[in-house]
Amino acid sequence: MSPNELATEVANMYDTVLILDFGSQYSHLITRRIRECGVYCELLPCTQKIAELKFKPKGVILSGSPYSITDEGAPHVDPAVFELGVPILGICYGLQEIARNLGGETSLAVKREYGHAELALHPQEDHHSYKLFADVPSPTSVWMSHGDHLESPPTDFEVIGSTATSEYAAVAHTTLPIYGIQFHPEVTHSADGALVLRNFVVGICECEASWTMSSFIDKELERIRTLVGTEGSVIGAVSGGVDSTVAAVLMKRAIGDRFHAVLVDNGVMRLNECAQVKKTLGEQLGINLTVADASDLFLGRLKGVTDPERKRKIIGNTFIEVFEQEAHKIDEVSRKNGLGPIDWLLQGTLYPDVIESISFKGPSATIKSHHNVGGLLEDMRLKLIEPLRELFKDEVRALGSLLEIPDDLVWRHPFPGPGIAIRVLGEVSPSQVEIARLADHIYIDEIKKAGLYRQISQAYAALLPVRSVGVMGDQRTYEQVIALRAVESTDFMTADWFAMPVDVLKRISNRIINEVKGVNRVLYDVSSKPPSTIEFE
């Protein structure tokens, strides 16, 4: 099923803005900003054929791009987009694409613009373009990032904004709701950018700001019931993380005990993880839960392995194997009890994963393999159901709160599928896992005590494959090193390291060195994403 077909069902439930992605690093931010306005939007590649759209958008936004409009092989939009009869906003490269299609001229700028610029506004109050900059002061500070510029606008377009070096920084058609802006309103550096986007989607496209998680719950429950039917059953893996927990609770609400959750203990989970998940999901939330202890199998297969990609693949393949075995057992019991076969597989895919896979650039080069159960589908002949597919992480948390999931689960930091195995750099052994696990537990405990946990998007302790000299009790030691990582992020596509207070770091370091046998040094990671990734492996 194409990304467009998968997006269709939700897009038809709400007033939807279509964002066509030309490969800009900021495209996902456009999506975020529109959602923050309470308006639903979908991002699709700029190569999307308009005739193949399964929904009618209320408006279209053309994103920026790393390409020059004059490059051979530069991406171009389907001209049919201009025949939809809906408002169109072109951002940076999108402005130049509008000019290219409607008769304007673009060229390489004599002086490129990167960074802040002062935008002077010129819209007429009695003209439709006034709505785009309603309540925006003039001048306003905007963020520029372009090497091309509009040489002359198409016929029937007028200038509504300019900067010192860009005469046509904002243009609008004289009669049609088609607009082009050279700056990036989606980035926080543009002081009134969020207001410009809101003016477009709410004021000009006249979208109803009805995209909320409270409205999503009832519609999604109905969608799940329709998909699964009155007799179908669903199976899905849970981990104790917010994504799998919210997805599981949604399924429980929708179809009751016809949803079967499986927790696979891979031996590289957090301290007391399985017992906690069993208590919370099984006992407190009433989810039909099976726990499969395969820790010895996983750790046995990881013995002697140091390459991070091999670790991920071993864990992923072993997970599939164990999950399949449990699924077949559950399927047999379900059939014997007259509940019918298992025919759906639940996955907790989120929208950032979708964006990465459907970007104009295509699937990005493999930085690291994702831990998922995609390999199950062919063998088990299950249909895929992804209730969180259209949501960002913050939306999932909001949904979890509305579903009355305990706060400690809703706000729990993400945990990778391969678990502590990719936080133990080098060979994974039971003793190394235990060191990393205990250090991580102390670290999280201290940042919670300091009231910092919710300010941090993700934090963990990693065990480095090095030893260092130390002195403990007047004796020389030669022991291991723990690296602490903490980041701030909205969508985990980019992240900044968290400025941890020094007094908190002192307490954490002191406790780890004193309480975790085999560690004599603690480091703090001050790298952002990019260039670094959030996980070490």
KOLKOL-160400 format. One line per field, with one value per residue (C-alpha): residue number from 1; residue in one letter; x, z, y. Coordinates in steps of 0.02 Angstrom, whole numbers, m for minus. Layout:
resi <- (NUM  ...)
resn <- (A  ...)
east <- (X  ...)
up <- (Z  ...)
north <- (Y  ...)
***
This chain:
resi <- (1  2  3  4  5  6  7  8  9  10  11  12  13  14  15  16  17  18  19  20  21  22  23  24  25  26  27  28  29  30  31  32  33  34  35  36  37  38  39  40  41  42  43  44  45  46  47  48  49  50  51  52  53  54  55  56  57  58  59  60  61  62  63  64  65  66  67  68  69  70  71  72  73  74  75  76  77  78  79  80  81  82  83  84  85  86  87  88  89  90  91  92  93  94  95  96  97  98  99  100  101  102  103  104  105  106  107  108  109  110  111  112  113  114  115  116  117  118  119  120  121  122  123  124  125  126  127  128  129  130  131  132  133  134  135  136  137  138  139  140  141  142  143  144  145  146  147  148  149  150  151  152  153  154  155  156  157  158  159  160  161  162  163  164  165  166  167  168  169  170  171  172  173  174  175  176  177  178  179  180  181  182  183  184  185  186  187  188  189  190  191  192  193  194  195  196  197  198  199  200  201  202  203  204  205  206  207  208  209  210  211  212  213  214  215  216  217  218  219  220  221  222  223  224  225  226  227  228  229  230  231  232  233  234  235  236  237  238  239  240  241  242  243  244  245  246  247  248  249  250  251  252  253  254  255  256  257  258  259  260  261  262  263  264  265  266  267  268  269  270  271  272  273  274  275  276  277  278  279  280  281  282  283  284  285  286  287  288  289  290  291  292  293  294  295  296  297  298  299  300  301  302  303  304  305  306  307  308  309  310  311  312  313  314  315  316  317  318  319  320  321  322  323  324  325  326  327  328  329  330  331  332  333  334  335  336  337  338  339  340  341  342  343  344  345  346  347  348  349  350  351  352  353  354  355  356  357  358  359  360  361  362  363  364  365  366  367  368  369  370  371  372  373  374  375  376  377  378  379  380  381  382  383  384  385  386  387  388  389  390  391  392  393  394  395  396  397  398  399  400  401  402  403  404  405  406  407  408  409  410  411  412  413  414  415  416  417  418  419  420  421  422  423  424  425  426  427  428  429  430  431  432  433  434  435  436  437  438  439  440  441  442  443  444  445  446  447  448  449  450  451  452  453  454  455  456  457  458  459  460  461  462  463  464  465  466  467  468  469  470  471  472  473  474  475  476  477  478  479  480  481  482  483  484  485  486  487  488  489  490  491  492  493  494  495  496  497  498  499  500  501  502  503  504  505  506  507  508  509  510  511  512  513  514  515  516  517  518  519  520  521  522  523  524  525  526  527  528  529  530  531  532  533  534  535  536  537)
resn <- (M  S  P  N  E  L  A  T  E  V  A  N  M  Y  D  T  V  L  I  L  D  F  G  S  Q  Y  S  H  L  I  T  R  R  I  R  E  C  G  V  Y  C  E  L  L  P  C  T  Q  K  I  A  E  L  K  F  K  P  K  G  V  I  L  S  G  S  P  Y  S  I  T  D  E  G  A  P  H  V  D  P  A  V  F  E  L  G  V  P  I  L  G  I  C  Y  G  L  Q  E  I  A  R  N  L  G  G  E  T  S  L  A  V  K  R  E  Y  G  H  A  E  L  A  L  H  P  Q  E  D  H  H  S  Y  K  L  F  A  D  V  P  S  P  T  S  V  W  M  S  H  G  D  H  L  E  S  P  P  T  D  F  E  V  I  G  S  T  A  T  S  E  Y  A  A  V  A  H  T  T  L  P  I  Y  G  I  Q  F  H  P  E  V  T  H  S  A  D  G  A  L  V  L  R  N  F  V  V  G  I  C  E  C  E  A  S  W  T  M  S  S  F  I  D  K  E  L  E  R  I  R  T  L  V  G  T  E  G  S  V  I  G  A  V  S  G  G  V  D  S  T  V  A  A  V  L  M  K  R  A  I  G  D  R  F  H  A  V  L  V  D  N  G  V  M  R  L  N  E  C  A  Q  V  K  K  T  L  G  E  Q  L  G  I  N  L  T  V  A  D  A  S  D  L  F  L  G  R  L  K  G  V  T  D  P  E  R  K  R  K  I  I  G  N  T  F  I  E  V  F  E  Q  E  A  H  K  I  D  E  V  S  R  K  N  G  L  G  P  I  D  W  L  L  Q  G  T  L  Y  P  D  V  I  E  S  I  S  F  K  G  P  S  A  T  I  K  S  H  H  N  V  G  G  L  L  E  D  M  R  L  K  L  I  E  P  L  R  E  L  F  K  D  E  V  R  A  L  G  S  L  L  E  I  P  D  D  L  V  W  R  H  P  F  P  G  P  G  I  A  I  R  V  L  G  E  V  S  P  S  Q  V  E  I  A  R  L  A  D  H  I  Y  I  D  E  I  K  K  A  G  L  Y  R  Q  I  S  Q  A  Y  A  A  L  L  P  V  R  S  V  G  V  M  G  D  Q  R  T  Y  E  Q  V  I  A  L  R  A  V  E  S  T  D  F  M  T  A  D  W  F  A  M  P  V  D  V  L  K  R  I  S  N  R  I  I  N  E  V  K  G  V  N  R  V  L  Y  D  V  S  S  K  P  P  S  T  I  E  F  E)
east <- (0  70  101  m41  m165  m112  m138  m308  m420  m372  m355  m538  m592  m524  m496  m323  m179  m64  123  226  405  549  679  703  778  635  488  446  441  305  203  234  183  21  m25  9  m127  m251  m256  m222  m93  m5  168  193  338  333  321  146  24  m124  m244  m195  m234  m367  m422  m460  m346  m409  m242  m68  104  259  414  591  729  917  913  931  779  900  986  970  861  789  621  461  279  138  65  m109  m86  m128  m293  m356  m438  m372  m252  m67  82  258  402  576  603  413  400  520  422  263  356  422  248  155  275  395  585  710  899  1050  1054  1200  1201  1140  1037  1072  1013  906  829  704  547  448  265  165  m6  m162  m296  m433  m336  m347  m159  m183  m245  m75  9  m138  m74  108  209  311  455  465  620  626  748  820  913  925  1046  913  788  639  701  527  359  230  99  m44  68  107  241  179  347  531  700  856  923  763  639  514  526  336  216  32  m81  m195  m355  m315  m260  m84  61  249  371  561  586  555  406  418  580  577  704  561  482  304  320  196  67  94  63  m91  m156  m136  m216  m354  m382  m357  m388  m528  m480  m574  m449  m522  m364  m352  m316  m487  m568  m443  m484  m665  m627  m479  m575  m711  m582  m501  m669  m712  m545  m539  m724  m828  m729  m551  m408  m248  m77  60  224  237  392  336  373  243  213  175  77  m36  m62  m105  m230  m314  m332  m399  m528  m578  m589  m561  m478  m470  m308  m161  m4  164  313  476  609  769  886  938  793  798  805  646  567  471  397  343  264  172  103  54  m13  m79  m145  m181  m234  m314  m224  m219  m30  90  271  401  568  700  842  963  930  965  1120  1187  1174  1254  1408  1567  1475  1541  1476  1321  1232  1257  1189  1033  1006  1033  910  786  791  784  638  543  579  518  370  315  322  215  95  66  30  m94  m173  m201  m281  m389  m454  m490  m588  m692  m622  m559  m383  m260  m264  m196  m25  m12  138  175  242  247  237  424  459  333  409  582  520  418  530  575  752  681  731  889  1051  1055  1128  1067  937  769  706  534  432  410  482  332  208  254  273  122  10  m51  m125  m41  m132  m43  m156  m19  48  m11  53  208  281  202  33  55  89  m66  m167  m97  m151  m327  m330  m290  m126  m18  95  254  217  156  312  436  588  606  699  773  711  885  886  1044  1136  1170  1214  1350  1481  1579  1535  1370  1382  1269  1397  1416  1228  1211  1338  1250  1079  1125  1212  1060  942  1042  1052  864  827  933  863  688  734  803  637  723  650  511  628  736  672  787  922  1024  1191  1307  1453  1606  1729  1877  1956  2035  2153  2082  2115  1989  2027  2212  2223  2250  2102  2088  1903  1765  1691  1508  1449  1290  1179  1033  948  807  700  524  517  684  731  849  909  1017  1114  1036  1128  1130  1160  1333  1271  1157  1301  1407  1275  1251  1437  1465  1325  1375  1558  1514  1367  1410  1553  1679  1660  1783  1745  1588  1580  1441  1404  1387  1349  1194  1097  1157  1302  1288  1143  1048  1104  1289  1259)
up <- (0  m48  81  0  23  203  241  159  297  427  295  250  431  449  348  282  214  91  108  m44  7  m107  13  131  303  369  289  447  540  423  471  655  646  553  679  819  740  769  583  514  375  275  198  31  m94  m222  m358  m298  m444  m399  m494  m379  m217  m117  m26  m73  23  86  40  m23  39  m70  39  21  m55  m52  m242  m354  m464  m611  m574  m699  m615  m491  m422  m493  m440  m541  m633  m592  m417  m487  m552  m382  m350  m171  m90  m121  m20  m88  37  m28  m168  m170  m218  m363  m415  m423  m532  m645  m675  m694  m803  m685  m695  m566  m562  m449  m328  m341  m152  m63  95  243  415  485  375  405  300  258  217  78  68  35  169  41  m49  m8  22  178  267  251  358  470  640  583  621  486  481  550  575  460  423  247  171  m18  m162  m298  m303  m399  m543  m596  m534  m650  m732  m614  m460  m346  m215  m35  55  26  113  83  m39  m99  m190  m209  m37  m33  m180  m209  m359  m385  m385  m341  m167  m224  m119  m120  18  9  196  309  424  498  593  762  697  598  737  669  559  656  639  450  436  546  440  286  349  457  383  198  179  307  390  547  689  747  751  935  1021  1104  931  867  1000  951  765  782  892  760  622  717  744  561  503  623  616  749  750  703  828  840  909  950  1041  1193  1279  1418  1315  1283  1099  1121  1281  1200  1048  1161  1265  1106  1044  1214  1209  1031  1034  1214  1241  1055  1067  1125  1187  1193  1296  1245  1380  1278  1428  1384  1458  1597  1782  1835  1666  1636  1811  1797  1625  1682  1833  1739  1575  1636  1809  1807  1627  1601  1439  1384  1408  1378  1439  1349  1439  1304  1391  1385  1199  1156  1264  1198  1019  1062  1139  1053  942  942  779  815  653  690  865  796  666  790  912  773  698  866  917  761  798  979  936  800  921  1047  912  850  1028  1055  885  927  1095  1013  884  1017  1119  968  955  778  708  734  573  619  679  783  758  847  695  721  592  595  530  391  346  332  219  100  87  m91  m51  m27  115  189  187  326  479  587  565  647  764  702  661  476  436  519  389  247  354  463  328  447  398  474  587  643  750  790  614  591  760  825  994  1087  1012  1071  1247  1242  1182  1323  1453  1380  1388  1574  1562  1716  1698  1731  1575  1468  1502  1501  1394  1232  1242  1087  1028  1045  1223  1327  1195  1096  1255  1295  1167  1121  1170  1261  1411  1563  1674  1554  1537  1726  1743  1611  1684  1862  1806  1700  1846  1960  1824  1793  1979  2011  1869  1930  2107  2035  1945  1775  1698  1597  1538  1456  1302  1323  1446  1474  1529  1407  1449  1345  1281  1372  1543  1643  1790  1955  2141  2263  2445  2420  2289  2101  1997  1811  1778  1658  1600  1596  1475  1517  1376  1392  1250  1217  1062  998  867  887  708  781  961  1071  1222  1388  1499  1655  1817  1886  2060  1985  1884  2041  2132  1985  1962  2146  2158  2002  2052  2229  2192  2025  2044  1903  1860  1910  1787  1724  1570  1502  1315  1242  1061  963  827  693  678  817  839  1002  1035  1035  920)
north <- (0  171  309  406  262  237  421  431  369  500  637  614  634  811  969  925  1028  940  976  928  894  943  871  1018  986  1093  1000  905  1071  1134  982  1013  1196  1159  1024  1149  1259  1118  1079  907  894  759  768  680  685  825  693  647  638  747  634  490  584  494  652  832  950  1117  1195  1151  1202  1181  1158  1219  1112  1087  1095  1247  1272  1282  1115  976  845  971  912  986  979  902  1055  987  1056  1227  1159  1099  1266  1277  1402  1370  1433  1412  1423  1468  1339  1323  1508  1478  1325  1430  1557  1419  1350  1515  1614  1702  1703  1640  1649  1629  1774  1895  1900  1743  1759  1647  1696  1836  1969  2109  2086  2244  2208  2292  2206  2310  2296  2269  2131  1945  1939  2045  1889  1805  1938  1982  2042  2023  2182  2268  2247  2071  1964  1812  1671  1659  1512  1525  1547  1568  1709  1770  1879  1934  1871  1792  1900  1948  1933  2079  2109  2099  2092  2130  2131  2234  2103  2018  2130  1988  1909  1886  1888  1850  1826  1975  1872  1690  1629  1585  1650  1634  1681  1673  1650  1498  1529  1355  1387  1474  1602  1682  1785  1780  1626  1521  1660  1669  1482  1494  1638  1529  1367  1443  1616  1580  1392  1407  1242  1198  1185  1020  912  865  702  705  705  577  446  414  418  301  178  172  149  4  m81  m61  m131  m279  m320  m406  m568  m522  m532  m429  m470  m346  m329  m215  m151  m36  118  252  209  24  58  189  78  m70  30  93  m86  m142  m1  m46  m236  m293  m462  m495  m397  m503  m414  m502  m443  m526  m522  m509  m497  m319  m221  m91  m138  m230  m186  m347  m355  m173  m196  m351  m258  m100  m170  m336  m296  m108  m80  m251  m292  m474  m498  m641  m629  m734  m750  m775  m684  m831  m856  m673  m658  m822  m762  m595  m676  m616  m489  m311  m235  m129  m176  m361  m334  m252  m388  m530  m451  m411  m585  m672  m561  m613  m795  m785  m676  m797  m943  m851  m791  m968  m1027  m885  m917  m1101  m1059  m924  m1047  m1180  m1053  m1007  m831  m852  m839  m697  m596  m423  m365  m206  m91  73  167  357  497  542  365  395  563  487  347  456  609  663  607  433  318  389  292  165  250  108  m27  1  m133  m185  m338  m303  m475  m557  m504  m622  m777  m749  m675  m542  m376  m224  m102  58  168  295  311  491  554  640  590  737  692  512  575  686  536  429  557  561  370  387  294  329  481  383  280  425  527  384  416  316  152  69  m100  m178  m112  m102  m206  m46  48  m77  m30  m185  m363  m389  m505  m526  m437  m290  m273  m270  m128  m23  m65  m14  146  192  160  276  409  411  406  561  666  624  677  840  873  868  710  794  932  799  707  557  509  352  284  194  80  124  m8  71  61  201  216  274  275  204  170  213  77  93  36  0  m6  42  207  261  397  492  555  677  771  892  864  891  754  660  703  833  851  963  902  949  1074  965  1063  1030  985  851  780  773  670  554  525  496  368  272  259  207  91  9  m113  m103  82  218  359  449  563  677  684  860  813  866  773  797  763  633  513  503  324  280  131)
***
